[in-house]
Amino acid sequence: MKENYKGLGHIAVYTEDLEKSIAFYEKIGGRLQQRSRSHGTGVDKELALVEFGGFLIELICSPESMPIGEGSIAHFAVYAVSYTHLTLP
C-alpha cells in the first residue's frame, strides 16, 4: 500500500475567526495561498488555505456551530496514485 501513497494533501481545522487564524499562521511563517466560499452543503462557509511547514492547512469558518469545536481537525487528505488503488476488496 505504501507505493500508492504520495504525501499529505492538507489538514482541515475549524476556526471561529478566520482573520485571526490567518494572522496567527502568517505570524509564525505561514503564507496565505487561497480564500474562497463553500456553498456545497447549503451553509455558506469561509475557507482559507495557508501553506505552513511544507503542507497546507485548510481553515474552515462557518456561521453555524462547529460540529466538533474550534481547533479540532475536521479531516486530513492524502495524495495517492489513484482512488482505485485504495479501494478495499
Secondary structure as UniProt FT lines:
FT   HELIX           2..4
FT   STRAND          5..14
FT   HELIX           18..27
FT   TURN            28..29
FT   STRAND          31..38
FT   TURN            40..41
FT   STRAND          45..52
FT   TURN            53..54
FT   STRAND          55..61
FT   TURN            70..71
FT   STRAND          73..80
FT   HELIX           83..85
//
